[in-house]
Amino acid sequence: MSQLKIKLVKSTIGKPKNQKLTAIALGLTKLQRTVTKPNNEYIRGMVATISHLVEVEEVS
C-alpha cells in the first residue's frame, strides 16, 4: 500500500476552524512539518479540505 507524504506550507492563521482542525488531525501543527499517512479515501478527503495549504507527494 502506498503512502502520502504531506507537508504544511501555508499557515492556518485566519482560516476556517474546520481547516485548522483538519491540519491538527493530520499531525500538521507547525509550518514545514511533514507527516506520512496511508493513501486511503479518508486521508485523501482530509487533504482535499486543506489542499491549498499543503504539498502532497505519493511515496511507495
N, C-alpha and C positions, 0 to 999 in steps of 0.2 A: 504494500500500500504506500502511495506517495505521501509526502509531507509538504506543508506550506510554510515557507519562511516569511514571516510578517514583520515589517519594520515601521514604527511610528515616525513619520517625517514631518508632520504638522501638528501644532498644539491643539488641544481640545478646549482651550480657554475660549469662552464666548460661544461654544457650540451647544446644541440642544442636549438636554440631560440624557436622553437615550443613547446619543453618540458617545458621551463621556463614559457612561456605564458599560457600553459595549467594549470600548477600549480597555477599561479596567478588567472586564470579564476575560478578555483575551490575554491579560497579563502585560498590557502596554501602559505602564504608569508614568514613564518618562520619555522624552524625545530621544530618538535614535536607538531606543531599546528594540531588540529583535527577539522574537519567540518562534518556536517551531511547533506547529499543530498538525494533526492529521487532516488529510484532504477529504472532507466529507461535506454533505449538504448543510449541516448545522454550522460548521465553521465558515463555509463559503457565504452563507447568509449573513453572518456577523461581519465578515469582511466587506460584503456589499454595502452594509449600513454605513461603514466608515471608509469607503473606498477612496474618497478624496483626501484622507488623512494618512493613508498607509501605502507602502510599496509591498507587493506580494511577488514571491518567487517560488516556483514549484521545484522541490528537491526530491529526488528519488531515493 
